[in-house]
């Protein structure tokens, strides 16, 4: 089979288009990078990418600026952060509605654990527990935690609830080494 010079020329021309487009894009990005004004530089990048002008769009809100790609930040909220939980009543309350502010209250050091007495407990059909503490708090074992807790109906168990990783909480009963993942529900 004899090579076709016209086909070879067409292949060379087609192959040169992406290279030329890449060179043009590289030059455009270089020009944009040299700009010092943020708004003008963004408009330049948008133009180089073929995007519509985003400069004329409405300014972003504070919530949008503090979110990840428009998704609300899962690790923060308007509720008391762990660093702001300074009393046993506040501990673990980030999933609860915020309490009303007390007038003239002085800030204390943040807590990393509490110890309380169990006033009552219950198990769900899957064997997960809910503990009712004498301080009025209610904590529930997470569904993903498969550990089995043994509370004593006749003796008042002491539990320690401490902060875990990534906003989680650990509950231990008395001096036992077992740790259960829990969340506060009241």
C-alpha positions in Angstrom: 0.0 0.0 0.0 1.4 3.4 -1.1 1.3 6.3 1.5 -1.0 9.1 0.6 0.8 12.5 0.9 -2.6 14.3 1.3 -3.6 12.2 4.3 -0.2 12.7 5.9 -0.5 16.5 5.5 -4.0 16.3 7.1 -2.7 14.3 10.0 0.1 16.9 10.6 -2.3 19.8 10.5 -4.8 18.2 12.9 -1.9 17.3 15.3 -0.7 20.9 15.3 -4.0 22.3 16.5 -3.9 21.0 20.1 -0.3 22.1 20.5 -1.1 25.6 19.2 -4.1 25.7 21.5 -2.0 24.6 24.5 0.6 27.3 23.6 -2.1 30.0 23.4 -3.6 28.8 26.7 -0.2 28.8 28.4 0.4 32.4 27.2 -3.0 33.5 28.4 -2.4 32.0 31.8 1.0 33.7 32.0 -0.6 37.0 31.3 -3.3 36.4 33.9 -0.8 35.4 36.6 1.0 38.7 36.1 -2.0 40.7 37.1 -2.0 42.0 40.7 -5.7 42.8 41.2 -7.6 39.7 42.4 -10.9 40.6 40.6 -9.2 41.4 37.3 -7.0 38.3 37.5 -10.0 36.0 38.1 -11.8 37.6 35.1 -8.7 37.0 33.0 -8.6 33.3 34.1 -12.3 32.9 33.4 -11.9 34.4 29.9 -8.9 32.1 29.2 -11.0 29.1 30.3 -13.9 30.2 28.2 -16.2 30.7 31.2 -18.8 33.5 31.5 -17.8 36.6 33.4 -18.1 35.8 37.1 -17.0 39.2 38.4 -20.5 40.7 37.8 -22.1 37.9 39.9 -23.4 38.7 43.4 -20.8 38.7 46.1 -20.6 35.6 48.1 -22.0 35.5 51.6 -20.0 34.8 54.7 -21.6 31.4 55.0 -20.6 30.6 51.4 -17.0 31.8 52.1 -16.7 29.6 55.2 -18.2 26.5 53.6 -16.5 23.8 51.5 -17.6 24.1 47.9 -21.0 25.4 48.9 -21.6 22.5 51.4 -22.0 23.6 55.0 -18.9 22.9 57.1 -19.7 19.7 59.0 -17.1 20.4 61.7 -18.5 23.7 62.9 -21.8 25.3 63.6 -23.4 28.2 65.4 -23.6 26.0 68.5 -21.0 25.8 71.3 -17.8 24.4 70.0 -15.9 21.9 72.3 -13.5 24.7 73.3 -16.5 26.8 74.5 -18.0 23.9 76.6 -16.7 24.8 80.0 -19.3 23.4 82.4 -20.6 19.8 82.9 -24.0 21.0 81.6 -22.5 22.2 78.3 -20.3 19.1 77.7 -21.3 17.3 74.5 -24.1 19.8 73.7 -23.0 20.7 70.2 -25.9 18.5 68.8 -28.5 20.1 71.1 -30.2 23.5 70.7 -28.1 26.3 72.3 -29.1 27.3 75.8 -30.0 30.9 76.5 -27.1 33.1 77.4 -26.7 33.7 81.2 -26.2 37.4 81.9 -22.8 38.3 83.5 -21.4 34.7 83.2 -17.6 34.4 83.3 -15.9 32.1 80.9 -14.2 29.0 82.4 -11.6 26.6 81.0 -12.9 24.1 78.4 -13.7 20.6 79.7 -12.2 17.4 78.1 -14.2 15.0 80.3 -17.0 14.7 82.9 -17.7 12.1 85.6 -21.3 11.5 86.6 -23.5 9.0 88.4 -26.0 6.9 86.4 -29.6 7.3 87.7 -31.1 4.9 85.1 -30.3 3.1 81.9 -32.1 1.2 79.1 -31.2 -1.0 76.2 -32.7 -0.9 72.8 -33.6 -4.1 70.9 -30.1 -4.1 69.3 -28.4 -4.1 72.7 -27.3 -0.5 72.6 -27.7 1.5 75.8 -29.1 4.8 76.8 -27.9 6.2 80.2 -29.7 8.8 82.3 -27.3 10.7 84.5 -28.1 12.4 87.8 -27.0 15.7 86.3 -30.0 15.5 83.9 -28.0 14.5 80.8 -28.9 11.6 78.6 -26.3 9.8 76.5 -26.9 7.1 73.9 -24.5 4.5 72.6 -23.9 4.9 68.9 -25.4 2.3 66.6 -22.0 1.6 65.0 -20.5 0.7 68.5 -20.9 -3.1 69.0 -19.6 -3.2 72.6 -21.9 -4.6 75.3 -22.2 -2.5 78.5 -23.1 -4.0 81.9 -24.7 -1.6 84.2 -25.7 -2.5 87.8 -29.4 -1.8 88.7 -28.7 -2.0 92.4 -25.5 0.1 92.6 -25.2 3.5 91.1 -22.5 3.3 88.4 -20.0 6.1 87.9 -19.3 6.9 84.3 -16.7 9.1 82.7 -17.4 10.7 79.3 -14.4 12.1 77.5 -13.8 13.7 74.1 -12.7 11.3 71.3 -11.5 12.0 67.8 -13.3 14.2 65.3 -16.0 15.4 67.7 -16.9 12.0 69.1 -17.4 11.0 72.8 -16.2 8.0 74.7 -18.0 6.6 77.8 -16.3 4.3 80.3 -18.0 2.7 83.3 -16.2 2.9 86.6 -12.7 1.5 86.4 -13.5 -0.9 83.5 -11.2 -0.6 80.5 -14.1 -0.9 78.0 -14.9 2.3 76.0 -18.2 2.9 74.3 -18.9 5.5 71.6 -21.8 7.7 72.7 -23.7 10.9 71.7 -25.6 13.2 74.0 -29.3 13.4 73.2 -30.4 15.6 76.2 
